[in-house]
Amino acid sequence: MEDGKKECQWRKFEMVQLPFEVAKKLGRKPGEIVKMTRVEVGDLAPDGVREPEQQLSSEEIERRARESVEKVLKWFTKNGIILSKVPTVKYVDKDSPFDGIDMPEQVESFLARVKIPALSKVNIDTELMVKGAIIFGAFILSAFYKREYDLDISTSAVSDFVDFESLSNDLRKKFPDGAFETDVNIVIYKPMQSFATYNPEIFDEYIAHELWHLVENSYNVLLTDVFIHEATATYVQKVYVGKEVKSCQLAKFNVFGLLYKYGALIVQEELKGESEPLQALLNSEIRERIQLRFDKEVFPKVIDLISVDLCTEDPEDEYILKHEAYAKFRTNPTFENLISGLKTRGLNRFIDEIQGQDTNKFFDHAKRLIAKK
Ligand SMILES: [Zn+2]
């Protein structure tokens, strides 16, 4: 099957941080990020991440991180970007809590299995996670409507269907103070240890990346333009080390690659010709432009990758079966009564958008629901 083939291809390679043992065998730099299958890495080094005697102490890693922070802040200042306080950094000698999170297999297989090297406090702010969940939810649902009913519905119209408010409240309850249980601004995790030893440039890149999240937060643009922030930070980290975001990197599309790398490429393109690109990156008009391209070019691809099994049931089914808005439809399942139910539910944007589209599949599904009851 055509689809199955494509899926296997995606599953095959991942971006992996080379463990010490593997690097030695391959004659490459430990900590380097390469394209490999998980199985290959596991075969080459079942357990060995790095040689214990070569490990830097936590204090030494933190000292290097503070040094790196200072260098980046100087560069920011030179480019007209001011952070009022020097951010604090802490090294935690383990993997990030997000590396161990259980995810649907479908999502898991399309996420790059690169371990998260660092996180900034604002990056995992609860409101940001809430917005992220809403945006992803809407994109998944929109893809679902296309797949199940062949209807083109915008993400804003489908988001009217879902009670995102209660979804958000759950997240807020779970993470009242964000996902961090610490006061520091940036936490760096285990992968940064081998970067500090073997790949200081990458180490600096990641520090610059996290610092840019803090910049966007202090300039109040982080929460207005959600989900381009990984792209903007990835762009900044590359500029900092004098590199361009390269389009050949797009070959390794997965969710991580799309949100960060492909996103960074869009940022780079949109900033072309700007004399002060970092300042331009905080400009709301430019961010809007980036966001628009993100909505068109990045999210649909992300959803293509992960949505296949994610949404299996129309959330509206519950309402059609129980909500009083659909009482008339339940006793007399005509198309007009279905639309009137949608109207009562306040789903006017959806009604507008299905005008002129073939609604048969959608209508038949609703009828079957009632008949089954
Ligand atoms: Zn980030």
Residues whose N, C-alpha, C, O or C-beta is under 5 A from the ligand:
A	BS01	ZN	E230 A233
